[in-house]
Amino acid sequence: MSSAEDMRLNDTLLALADPTRRAILTTLVSGAARITDLAAPFDMSLNAVSKHIKVLERA
């Protein structure tokens, strides 16, 4: 495995290791959603949910 592939795999596993990000992905499987809808089940700010989404996008 090349260094780039290894880094990409690490980023993906890091993103999926967080239960909040897995829950966000589960919601997005049914289709697009607004940040407010994604944040509703969690006790966190919209900014925090946005950061989780950015991690998922990078992965």
N, CA, C and O atoms as a GROMACS GRO file, in nm:
protein
  236
    1MET      N    1   0.085  -0.116   0.000
    1MET     CA    2   0.000   0.000   0.000
    1MET      C    3   0.090   0.124   0.000
    1MET      O    4   0.186   0.132   0.077
    2SER      N    5   0.059   0.218  -0.087
    2SER     CA    6   0.140   0.339  -0.095
    2SER      C    7   0.114   0.429   0.025
    2SER      O    8   0.016   0.412   0.097
    3SER      N    9   0.200   0.523   0.044
    3SER     CA   10   0.187   0.617   0.155
    3SER      C   11   0.056   0.697   0.144
    3SER      O   12  -0.010   0.721   0.244
    4ALA      N   13   0.020   0.738   0.023
    4ALA     CA   14  -0.103   0.814   0.001
    4ALA      C   15  -0.226   0.729   0.034
    4ALA      O   16  -0.321   0.776   0.096
    5GLU      N   17  -0.223   0.604  -0.009
    5GLU     CA   18  -0.335   0.513   0.021
    5GLU      C   19  -0.345   0.490   0.171
    5GLU      O   20  -0.455   0.485   0.227
    6ASP      N   21  -0.231   0.475   0.234
    6ASP     CA   22  -0.228   0.454   0.379
    6ASP      C   23  -0.286   0.574   0.452
    6ASP      O   24  -0.362   0.558   0.548
    7MET      N   25  -0.251   0.694   0.409
    7MET     CA   26  -0.304   0.815   0.472
    7MET      C   27  -0.454   0.826   0.451
    7MET      O   28  -0.527   0.865   0.542
    8ARG      N   29  -0.501   0.793   0.332
    8ARG     CA   30  -0.645   0.800   0.303
    8ARG      C   31  -0.722   0.700   0.390
    8ARG      O   32  -0.828   0.732   0.444
    9LEU      N   33  -0.669   0.580   0.403
    9LEU     CA   34  -0.732   0.480   0.489
    9LEU      C   35  -0.735   0.528   0.634
    9LEU      O   36  -0.836   0.512   0.702
   10ASN      N   37  -0.626   0.586   0.680
   10ASN     CA   38  -0.621   0.640   0.816
   10ASN      C   39  -0.727   0.747   0.836
   10ASN      O   40  -0.795   0.749   0.939
   11ASP      N   41  -0.742   0.838   0.740
   11ASP     CA   42  -0.842   0.944   0.749
   11ASP      C   43  -0.983   0.887   0.754
   11ASP      O   44  -1.067   0.933   0.831
   12THR      N   45  -1.008   0.785   0.672
   12THR     CA   46  -1.140   0.723   0.669
   12THR      C   47  -1.171   0.653   0.801
   12THR      O   48  -1.280   0.669   0.856
   13LEU      N   49  -1.076   0.578   0.852
   13LEU     CA   50  -1.099   0.508   0.979
   13LEU      C   51  -1.114   0.605   1.095
   13LEU      O   52  -1.195   0.582   1.185
   14LEU      N   53  -1.038   0.712   1.093
   14LEU     CA   54  -1.052   0.814   1.197
   14LEU      C   55  -1.191   0.877   1.192
   14LEU      O   56  -1.253   0.897   1.296
   15ALA      N   57  -1.238   0.907   1.073
   15ALA     CA   58  -1.372   0.966   1.059
   15ALA      C   59  -1.480   0.871   1.110
   15ALA      O   60  -1.575   0.915   1.176
   16LEU      N   61  -1.467   0.745   1.080
   16LEU     CA   62  -1.569   0.647   1.119
   16LEU      C   63  -1.556   0.602   1.264
   16LEU      O   64  -1.648   0.538   1.316
   17ALA      N   65  -1.448   0.633   1.329
   17ALA     CA   66  -1.428   0.591   1.468
   17ALA      C   67  -1.517   0.668   1.564
   17ALA      O   68  -1.543   0.622   1.676
   18ASP      N   69  -1.564   0.784   1.524
   18ASP     CA   70  -1.644   0.868   1.612
   18ASP      C   71  -1.793   0.832   1.600
   18ASP      O   72  -1.846   0.831   1.489
   19PRO      N   73  -1.860   0.803   1.712
   19PRO     CA   74  -2.002   0.763   1.705
   19PRO      C   75  -2.093   0.874   1.653
   19PRO      O   76  -2.195   0.845   1.590
   20THR      N   77  -2.059   0.999   1.677
   20THR     CA   78  -2.140   1.110   1.625
   20THR      C   79  -2.134   1.112   1.473
   20THR      O   80  -2.236   1.129   1.407
   21ARG      N   81  -2.015   1.096   1.418
   21ARG     CA   82  -2.002   1.096   1.272
   21ARG      C   83  -2.072   0.975   1.210
   21ARG      O   84  -2.131   0.987   1.103
   22ARG      N   85  -2.066   0.860   1.276
   22ARG     CA   86  -2.139   0.743   1.224
   22ARG      C   87  -2.289   0.770   1.225
   22ARG      O   88  -2.359   0.731   1.131
   23ALA      N   89  -2.340   0.836   1.328
   23ALA     CA   90  -2.483   0.868   1.335
   23ALA      C   91  -2.521   0.968   1.225
   23ALA      O   92  -2.628   0.956   1.164
   24ILE      N   93  -2.434   1.064   1.200
   24ILE     CA   94  -2.460   1.160   1.092
   24ILE      C   95  -2.466   1.086   0.958
   24ILE      O   96  -2.554   1.113   0.877
   25LEU      N   97  -2.373   0.996   0.936
   25LEU     CA   98  -2.374   0.919   0.810
   25LEU      C   99  -2.501   0.836   0.797
   25LEU      O  100  -2.558   0.826   0.688
   26THR      N  101  -2.544   0.777   0.906
   26THR     CA  102  -2.667   0.697   0.904
   26THR      C  103  -2.785   0.783   0.861
   26THR      O  104  -2.871   0.738   0.784
   27THR      N  105  -2.791   0.905   0.909
   27THR     CA  106  -2.898   0.997   0.870
   27THR      C  107  -2.886   1.034   0.723
   27THR      O  108  -2.987   1.040   0.652
   28LEU      N  109  -2.765   1.057   0.676
   28LEU     CA  110  -2.744   1.100   0.537
   28LEU      C  111  -2.767   0.989   0.436
   28LEU      O  112  -2.782   1.017   0.316
   29VAL      N  113  -2.770   0.865   0.481
   29VAL     CA  114  -2.798   0.754   0.388
   29VAL      C  115  -2.934   0.772   0.323
   29VAL      O  116  -2.953   0.734   0.207
   30SER      N  117  -3.030   0.831   0.397
   30SER     CA  118  -3.164   0.851   0.341
   30SER      C  119  -3.173   0.972   0.249
   30SER      O  120  -3.276   0.993   0.186
   31GLY      N  121  -3.068   1.051   0.241
   31GLY     CA  122  -3.070   1.166   0.151
   31GLY      C  123  -3.009   1.289   0.217
   31GLY      O  124  -2.964   1.285   0.332
   32ALA      N  125  -3.009   1.396   0.143
   32ALA     CA  126  -2.952   1.522   0.192
   32ALA      C  127  -3.029   1.571   0.314
   32ALA      O  128  -3.148   1.546   0.329
   33ALA      N  129  -2.958   1.642   0.400
   33ALA     CA  130  -3.020   1.698   0.520
   33ALA      C  131  -2.953   1.830   0.554
   33ALA      O  132  -2.837   1.852   0.521
   34ARG      N  133  -3.027   1.916   0.620
   34ARG     CA  134  -2.971   2.043   0.665
   34ARG      C  135  -2.889   2.020   0.791
   34ARG      O  136  -2.911   1.924   0.865
   35ILE      N  137  -2.795   2.111   0.815
   35ILE     CA  138  -2.713   2.103   0.936
   35ILE      C  139  -2.802   2.102   1.060
   35ILE      O  140  -2.777   2.028   1.154
   36THR      N  141  -2.906   2.183   1.060
   36THR     CA  142  -2.995   2.188   1.177
   36THR      C  143  -3.062   2.053   1.201
   36THR      O  144  -3.079   2.012   1.316
   37ASP      N  145  -3.099   1.984   1.094
   37ASP     CA  146  -3.160   1.851   1.108
   37ASP      C  147  -3.058   1.749   1.160
   37ASP      O  148  -3.090   1.664   1.242
   38LEU      N  149  -2.934   1.760   1.111
   38LEU     CA  150  -2.830   1.668   1.155
   38LEU      C  151  -2.792   1.693   1.300
   38LEU      O  152  -2.756   1.599   1.372
   39ALA      N  153  -2.799   1.819   1.344
   39ALA     CA  154  -2.760   1.855   1.480
   39ALA      C  155  -2.868   1.823   1.583
   39ALA      O  156  -2.837   1.808   1.702
   40ALA      N  157  -2.992   1.813   1.541
   40ALA     CA  158  -3.105   1.798   1.634
   40ALA      C  159  -3.086   1.686   1.738
   40ALA      O  160  -3.114   1.710   1.855
   41PRO      N  161  -3.041   1.567   1.702
   41PRO     CA  162  -3.031   1.460   1.802
   41PRO      C  163  -2.915   1.476   1.900
   41PRO      O  164  -2.906   1.401   1.997
   42PHE      N  165  -2.828   1.574   1.876
   42PHE     CA  166  -2.707   1.586   1.957
   42PHE      C  167  -2.710   1.712   2.042
   42PHE      O  168  -2.771   1.813   2.004
   43ASP      N  169  -2.644   1.705   2.155
   43ASP     CA  170  -2.632   1.821   2.243
   43ASP      C  171  -2.502   1.894   2.209
   43ASP      O  172  -2.406   1.893   2.285
   44MET      N  173  -2.502   1.957   2.090
   44MET     CA  174  -2.383   2.030   2.045
   44MET      C  175  -2.426   2.143   1.953
   44MET      O  176  -2.537   2.144   1.900
   45SER      N  177  -2.336   2.236   1.934
   45SER     CA  178  -2.365   2.351   1.849
   45SER      C  179  -2.364   2.312   1.701
   45SER      O  180  -2.313   2.207   1.662
   46LEU      N  181  -2.423   2.400   1.621
   46LEU     CA  182  -2.420   2.378   1.477
   46LEU      C  183  -2.276   2.382   1.426
   46LEU      O  184  -2.240   2.310   1.332
   47ASN      N  185  -2.194   2.464   1.487
   47ASN     CA  186  -2.054   2.472   1.449
   47ASN      C  187  -1.983   2.338   1.473
   47ASN      O  188  -1.903   2.295   1.391
   48ALA      N  189  -2.013   2.274   1.584
   48ALA     CA  190  -1.952   2.143   1.614
   48ALA      C  191  -1.997   2.038   1.514
   48ALA      O  192  -1.916   1.956   1.469
   49VAL      N  193  -2.124   2.039   1.478
   49VAL     CA  194  -2.173   1.943   1.378
   49VAL      C  195  -2.108   1.971   1.244
   49VAL      O  196  -2.073   1.878   1.171
   50SER      N  197  -2.090   2.098   1.210
   50SER     CA  198  -2.021   2.135   1.086
   50SER      C  199  -1.880   2.079   1.082
   50SER      O  200  -1.835   2.032   0.978
   51LYS      N  201  -1.811   2.085   1.194
   51LYS     CA  202  -1.674   2.030   1.200
   51LYS      C  203  -1.674   1.880   1.177
   51LYS      O  204  -1.586   1.827   1.110
   52HIS      N  205  -1.774   1.810   1.234
   52HIS     CA  206  -1.785   1.665   1.211
   52HIS      C  207  -1.807   1.637   1.062
   52HIS      O  208  -1.748   1.544   1.006
   53ILE      N  209  -1.890   1.717   1.000
   53ILE     CA  210  -1.919   1.697   0.857
   53ILE      C  211  -1.794   1.722   0.773
   53ILE      O  212  -1.770   1.652   0.675
   54LYS      N  213  -1.716   1.821   0.810
   54LYS     CA  214  -1.592   1.849   0.736
   54LYS      C  215  -1.496   1.730   0.746
   54LYS      O  216  -1.429   1.697   0.648
   55VAL      N  217  -1.488   1.667   0.862
   55VAL     CA  218  -1.404   1.549   0.878
   55VAL      C  219  -1.453   1.438   0.784
   55VAL      O  220  -1.373   1.370   0.718
   56LEU      N  221  -1.585   1.420   0.778
   56LEU     CA  222  -1.642   1.317   0.690
   56LEU      C  223  -1.614   1.350   0.544
   56LEU      O  224  -1.581   1.261   0.465
   57GLU      N  225  -1.627   1.476   0.508
   57GLU     CA  226  -1.602   1.515   0.368
   57GLU      C  227  -1.457   1.490   0.330
   57GLU      O  228  -1.429   1.442   0.219
   58ARG      N  229  -1.365   1.521   0.418
   58ARG     CA  230  -1.223   1.499   0.389
   58ARG      C  231  -1.191   1.350   0.376
   58ARG      O  232  -1.104   1.312   0.297
   59ALA      N  233  -1.261   1.268   0.452
   59ALA     CA  234  -1.236   1.124   0.448
   59ALA      C  235  -1.291   1.065   0.320
   59ALA      O  236  -1.280   0.944   0.297
   0.00000   0.00000   0.00000
